[in-house]
Amino acid sequence: MMPIAINYDALNLVTLAPMLVTLAGALLILIIDLIKPNLDKSLYVTLTILTLFIAFGATTSVKLNSRGLFDLILIDGISVLGNLIILIGSILFIPLALTKKRFHEFSYPEFFAMFLFMIFGFQFMVSSDNLILIFVGLETASLALYPLIAMHNTKPSIEAAVKYFTMGAMAAGFYAMGSAALYGLTGSVELHTIAQVFQERIHEAGSIIPIAGAALLLLVAIGFKVSLIPFHMWTPDAYEGAPAPMAGYMSIVPKIAMMVVAIRVFSLYFDLNITLIKYVIIALAIVTTTVSNMMALVQEDVKRMLAYSSISHAGFIMVAVALDSTKGYASIFMYYGLFLFTNLGAFAMLWISRRKTARFHERYHHPYEKFAGMIHKAPIAAVIMAIFMLSLAGVPPFSLFWGKLYVISAIVDKGYYTVALIMALNSAIAAYYYLKLIVYMFLKPAIVKDGQIVYANRTLALQTVIGFAAFVTITSIFYIQPLMSYITKLIVATHI
């Protein structure tokens, strides 16, 4: 029997290091639990954070524009930036597990193992230009995320997981159909090969219709995952039912992973000057931002308001995908890098006062009335929450002001002045519902029910994460330019 020859240069395990570290961490947690069950959750939190830090180091040390796993893995500037945001968001999220014992999902070792498996899937999504491997990464991450939501073990969380699963299945179906269409047209699932075939066939009679049709199928799949309207139906209910930190995490990390996929896929069409796809993306983005802002205005619950807010921000960013420019792509990562701290911090603030039963509303756990007079009961918490709201509204000098400024600047540079004006007006509309919460916290009299509100879920880890998020939100003016230069450098080094 002849031995199988392995081409180790083609395998290039160095490019796989960030993913392999995450996978090894997940397996290690499961093995430890098999050998010694019922260990304290602080051990699993520590192991998870250590794994993420090692993966972070591996990501920054991998050579740019290198390929591995027989050319299936692509390490370029976009994949590095996507991986860094995913890992930073995950490092911020995990300490929130150090809460009181009644939030039992964090006591299961399987929670942390599935969390690392989810990150493993996201890493594959952003680190490949192979449609099949992207799909495998997408499903790996999704199938781990659904039970993470359901493990909160309340009726709303189980409902949230089921809704997310249903919509995720629809997204997977559209993605599979779009990928199959591209394969049928080109005979390949590699995006760089598909681009070459497109360049050769674009001038053939009748070819533009199936090529554009494949793009629209993929756009629907991406729309489901990043909550573009009208594919957003699952988002408010899923965020409402999920634990607050998980809802904040869902608003950032899965979306940046899908944004990277959108950049890779639609850049093919922009290179072909198929303007229809560009205009459809811009139209969807405008509708998403505008309608979600209108819906956020009428919400009675702060958590649902933040859910519609995240939809609005996704629409705001989707415009930058259609710009097909270095500045536009760089502004996407800049925006999500800043949005990460602000939005996760805002959801973490809801986690502080979380209780098993709603006290101020029949359905909602976080109605606006709950925050009335907060400045008198918890002044530091009120000020920090106000900072997060002002940042989300784009008020200078807080972090998201710079993110919105760069996105609008990139839109103007491409000559879409009307689009830039619409986005600026939407930011002004959004300021209303963010300021509404500030008014309740600072100007409304406190509503007392069953005694004082007790911040029973407050821990040192939670306060540290919130404090760090607030620090980044406040001090962004001092590092925004070097950060943008670093992001632009990586984007320029990428051969999209």
N, C-alpha and C positions, 0 to 999 in steps of 0.2 A: 504494500500500500504506500503510495507516494505521500510524503509529508506536505501539508498545506503551507504554501509560502505566503507570509504576511508582509506587505509593504508598509514598514513602520513609518516611512516618510509620509506616505499618503494618510496613514492613521493619525499622525501628529497629535499625540495625547495632550500636549501642552495646551492646545486650543480648547480641549475638553475639560481642563482643570477646574474652572468655576462650576460647571455642572456636576462633575464627579465629586467635588467637595460637598456640595449640597446633598447629593444622593447618598454619599457615605454617612453624612450626619444623620439623615433620616433613618437609615438602616441601623446605625449605632444606637439610636434611641430605642428602636424596637427590640434590639438584642438585649440591651440593658434591662428593659422591662421584662423580658422573658426570663432572664437570669435572676433578677432581684425586683419583684413587683412592689407596688405601693411605696415607692420612694417619693420624697417631697418634690413638688412641682418646681421649686427653685433650681434643682439640679437640671431639669429639662430646659428651663429658661436659659440657664447658663450655657448648656451645650448648644442650644439653638443659636444664641447670640455669637458664641465662639465660631460655630460653623459659618455663620453669615460673614463674620469679619475675615475669616480665612478665604472665603469665596470672593470677598471684596478685594483682598490683596491679590488673588489670582487673576481677577478681571483686569486690574490696573497693570499687571506685569506681562500680559499676553501681547505678543507682537501684532501690530495693526496690519490689516489687509492680509491676514494669513488664513489658510483653510486647513481643516482637519476632518477626520472621520470620512475619508475618501471623498473630499470636497463637499460634504453635506453641511459642515459647520463653517460659517463665515464670521471671522472676527474683524470688523471694521469699526469706524468711529461711531456709527449709529448703534451697533450692537453693544459697544462698550458703554455708551451713554445710557442706553436702555437698561443694561444690567446694573449700572451704578444706581440709578433711580429705584429700581426694583429692590436692590439689597439695602439701600439706605432706608427706604420706607419700611422694609421688613424688620430692620434693626430697631427702628423707632416703635414698631407695633408690639413686638414680643414682650418688652418689659411691662406692658399694660396687662399681661396675664397675671402679674403679681398682685392680685386683688383679694378681697375677702373670700372665704371658703365657699360661700353660697353660690358663687359663679363657677359651677362645678366643671364646666367643659375644660377649663384650664388645668384641672387636676388629672386629666387623662393623658398619659404619654402619647397616645395615638394622635391627639390634637397637634402636638409639636411635630410628630413624624409626618402627618398629612400636610402640615404647613410647609415643611421643607420639600415634600414631593410637589406641592403646588408651585413653589419657587423654581424648582427644577424644570417644570413644564414651561413657565414663563421664560426662563433662560434659553430654552431651546427655541421658543417662538422668536425671540429677538436676535438669535445667533445663527440664523439659517436663511437662505434664500431658496430653499427647497419646499415646494408647496405641501408635500406629504409630511415632511418633518415639522413644518409649522403647524399642521393639523394635529400631529401627534402631541406636540407641546401644548397646543390649545386644549385638547381633550384631557391630557394629564393634569393640567392646572385646574380645569373646570371640575373634573370628577373629584378632585381633592377639596375644592372650595365649597361645593354643595354641602357635604357633611360637616364641614367646619362651621357653617351657619346653623345647621340643624342641631348641632351638639349643644346649643344653648338650652335646648329642651323645653321650650315654651311653645304654645300654640302659634303665636305670630312668627317665631323663628323657623318652625317646621314649614309653615305656609310660605315664608320667604324663600326657603331652600327649594321647595317644590316649584314655585313660580320661576325662580332663577334657573332651575334645571330645565323646565319646559322651554323657556326662551333660549337657553343655551343650546338645547337640542335643535331648535329651529335655525339658530345661527350656524351650527355645525352642518346642517343640511344644505343651507345656501352656500356655505364655503365649499363643501364637497362638490356641489353642482358647478360652481364657478371654476374650481380647479379642474374638474373633469372637462369642462368646455375648453379651457386653455390647453389641456393635454390633447384633446381631440383636434384642435387647430394647429398645434405645433409639434406634437409627438414628444413633448418634454414637460417635466414638472420643475425644472430648474429655471429660475426667473431670468438669469443672465442668458440662457439659451433661448428662452421664449422671446426675449428682447431682440435677439439676432434674427430669429425667424420672422418676427413682426416686421422688422425693417425690410425684409426681403418681400413680404407678401402684402404690405399695406396698400400697394398700388394696384393689386389685383381687383377686378370687378367683383363687387358684392362681399368683399372680405371685411369691410368696416363694420357691418351689422353684427356678425357673430363675435368679432373682437370686442366691440362695445358691449354686447350682451353679457359676455363673461365678466367684464368689469362691473356691470350693474349687479350681477349676482354676488360678487365679492363685496361690493359696497353695502348690500343689504346685510350680509354677515357681519361686516365691521360695524355697521350701524347698530345692530343688536348689541354688540359687545361694548361699544362706547356710549350707548344710550342716545343715539341720534333720534330725533322725532321724525317719523311716527313709530320707531322701533323701541321706544322708551318705556312701554307699558309696565314692564316688570320692576323698574327701578325704584319708584317711591315706596311701593309695598315691600320690596325686598330689603331696602335700607331701613324701613320702619321696623320690620321684624327682626333683623339681624342685630347683634350686640353693637353698641355705638362704635367701639374701636374697629370692629370688622366692617361696619358700614363705611367708616372713613377710609379704611384700607381698600375696600372695593372701589371707592370713588377715584383711586389713584393708580394703583399698581396694575390691575388687569387692563386698564385703559391705556396706560403708556405702552404696555406690551403690544396691544392691538394697533396703536398709533404707529409703532415701528413697522408692523406688517403693512399698514396702509401706505406708509412712505415707500416701502420696497415695491409694492404691487402697482400703485398708481404712477410712480415715476416712469414705468414702462410706457404708459399711455401718454404722459406728458411729452416724452421724447418723440412720440409719433405725431405730436400736435393734434391730438384728438380733443378738441376744445369742449365737446359735449360733456365728457366726463368731468372736466374741470368745473364747468358751470353747474352741473348737477351737484357736485360736492359743495360748492359755495352756496347754492340755493338751500341744500339740506342744512348746512351750518347756520345760515341766517334764520331759517324757520326754527331750528332747534334752540338757538339762543333766545329768540324773541318769544316763542310760545312758552318755553320753560320759565322765563322771567315772569310772564303773565300768570302762570300757575303758581309760582312761588309767592306772588303777592297775596294770594287768598288762603294760604295755608294757616292752620291753627296750631300746628306743631312745629317746633324748631327743627326737629330731626327731618321731617318731611320737607321743610323749607330748604335745609341743607342738601337734601336729595335732589330737588329741582335745581338748586344752585349748581350742583356738580354737573347736571345735564347741560346747563347754560355754559359752564366753563368748557365742557367737551365740545360744544358747538363753536365756541370762540376759537378753540385750538384747531378745529377741523379746517377752518379757513386757511390756516398756515400750511396744511398739507397740500392744498390745491395751488399754492403759490409756486411750487417747484423752484425754489431758490435757496441758496445757502443760508441767507438770513432768515428765511421762513422756517426752514428745518431747525436751525439753531434756536429760534424763538420757541419752538415746541418744547424742546428739552429744558430751556430756561424756565418756561412757564410752569411745566410740571414739576421741575425741581423746587421751585418756590411754593407752588400750590401744595406740594407734599407736606411741608411743615405747617402751613397755615390751616389746611383743611383737616389734617389728622389731629392737629391741636384742638380745633373746634369740636370735633367729634369726641375727643378724649375728655373735654370739659363736660360733655353730657354724661360721660361714663362715671364721673365723680359722684354725681347725685342720683345714680341709677338705683331703682328699687324694684323688687319683684312685682309689686302692685302699683298701679297708677293712683295717684293721690289727688290730682287736680283736674282730671278729665276722665270720662268713662272709658275712653279708648286709648288716648295718647299718654305717653310717659313724660313728654317734654313740651307741654303747651306753653305758650308765651306767659300765661299767668304764673307759672311756676317760678319764673325768673323776675317777677315784679319785686322791686325793692331789694334786689340782690346786693346793691352797693352798701346797704346797711347790715346785711347778714353775713356777707363774705366779700368785703371790699376788694381784696387782691384778686379773687376769682372773677369778680365783675370787670375789673380793669383789663385782665388778660383776655377774657372773652370779647370785650369791646375791641381790643387790638386785633384779634382774629377777624372780627366782623368788618372792621375798617380796611383791613388788608384784602379780604375777599371782595369788598366794594371797589377796590382800586384806588384808595385814598393815599396820597403821598405822605410820608416817605416810606410807607410799609411795603413789604416785598412784592405783592402781586401788582402794585402800581407799575413797577418796572417790567414785570412780565407782560402786562397788557400794553404798555408803551412800546415794547419791542415788537409785539405781534402787529399792532396797528401801524407801526413804522414800516414793517415788512410789507404789509398790504398796500400802503401808500407808495412804496418804492416800485411796486409792480403796476401801479397806475389804477388800482381799483378804489378810487376815491369814494364812490357811493357806498361800497362795502365797508370801508373804514369808518365812514360817518354812521352807518347803521350799527356797527359794533360799539362805537363810542356812545351812541344814544342808549344802547342796551345796557352798557355799564352804568349809565346814569339812572336807568330804571331800576337796576338791581340794587343800587344804593338804598332804595326805599325800604326793602324788606330786611336788609342788614341793619339799617338804622332803627327799624321798628323794635328789634330786640334790645338795642342799646337804650332806647326810650323806656322800655319796660324795666330794664335793670337799674337805670339811674333816676327816672322821673316818676315812675308809677309807685303807689303805696304797696307795701308787701301784703300778700294774701296769705293768711295763716290758716292751715287746716291740720287738725290733730297735732298742734304744737309746731315747733320749729322744723324747718327742713334740716335734716342731718346728713352731712356729707360722709355717709358711712363707708363709701367705697374708696376713700382717699388713702393712698399709700405713698411711701417715699418714691417708689419707682414711677408711679403715675405722675406725681408732682415734678419729678425730674424731667420726664419726657415733655410735659406741658411747658415747663420752664425753658427747656432747650428750644422747643418749637417757637415760643414767644421771643426768645433771644434772637433767633435767626430771622424771624419776621420783622423785628424792630431794626436790626443792624444791617439789613441787606444793602443799604446805600453804600456801605464801606467796601463791599466785595463784589458788587454786581458787575462792574466792568471787567475785572480779571476773570470772573466766572464765565462771562459771555465770550471773552477771548479764548478761553480754554475750550468751550463748547464749539465755537466756530472753527478752531484749529482741527478738532476731531472730525467735524462735518466735511471740511475741505479735504481731509485725508481719505475720505470715503469715496469709493468709486460706485456711485449709485447707478 
